[in-house]
Amino acid sequence: MAKIQTVKQPEQWLMEVNGSYDLCFVNMALAAAAVDGQVITVGTGKGIVSAGGAIGAFVRVMVRGNPSRVDKSQLTGADAAAVTALAAVGIIVK
């Protein structure tokens, strides 16, 4: 007999961010391999990969904060330009 498995989507939540409702994380396919905490380009801005993966893997990427504070020592690729771009969307890198 075949086994049936129910697969749930990752937990998502809504919040008001600077006057608008939006998700802090988006699911997206990676254009290049990435590691946990890597800063990547998302459209014209930046985001932080929550769990790494290979090219084409679907991962959760933090693209907005509320504001959210992130430890710079846990990030890969957080240069001055990336820190500025993240701050613009409420992700504060300390």
N, C-alpha and C positions, 0 to 999 in steps of 0.2 A: 504494500500500500504506500502511495506517495505521501511524503510528509509536507504539510502546509506550514509555511512560516510567515508570520505577519511582520512586516518591516515598517517601522515608524520613522517619520521625518525627524530630523534633529529639533530639539526644543527651540522655539523662537519666542520672542516677547516684544511687545510694543512699548514705547515710552515717548514722552514728549521731549524733543531735543531742540532747544533754541526756537521754540514756537511751532515746531512741526512734528508730526508723528512719523517715525521711520524706524527701520530695523538697523541695529548696530552691526549685525553680521549678514553677509550675503554668501551664498554658495556659488562657486565659480570654478571653471576648469583652468588649471594652471597652464600658462604659455611656456613656462620653463620650470624645471625641477626646483622645489623650494623646501626649506627646513622650518621647523617650528619657530615662530617668532620672527620670521624674515619679513622685512619691509619690501613690498612689491608695488608696482604701478598698477592702478586700477582706474581705467579711463584717463582722466586728466589729473587725478590725485594719487594718493598713496593709501595702502592698507597693510594690515599685519596678518600674516598667515597663522591660523590657530593650530593647525596640525599639518606638517609637511607632506609632500607627495611628489610623484613623478610627473613628467609632462603629460597633460591631459587628464590628470586626476582631479576629481571634484573635491574641493576643500572649503572650509568656512574661513572667511576673511573679514576681519574687523575693519569697517570702513567709516564708522562714526563713533563718537563718544557722547557722554551725557553731562559734563565732561568726564572722561575716564583717565585715570593716571596709570601709566605704564612704566615699568622699570627698564631704563635704557640698557642696562647690563644683560638683559634677557633678549635683546633684539639683535638681529643680523642686518646690516645695511642701513643703519640709522644715522646717516650723515646729516649735516646741518640743514640741507634743503628738504630732506625727508621729515625731519623733526618739525620744521616750519609748516610743511604741507599737512602733517598729521594734526598739529595744533589748530589749523584752520577748520578742521571738522570735529574738534572737541576731544581729540586724543592727546593728552598731555604726557610728554616723555620726560622723565626725571632721571 
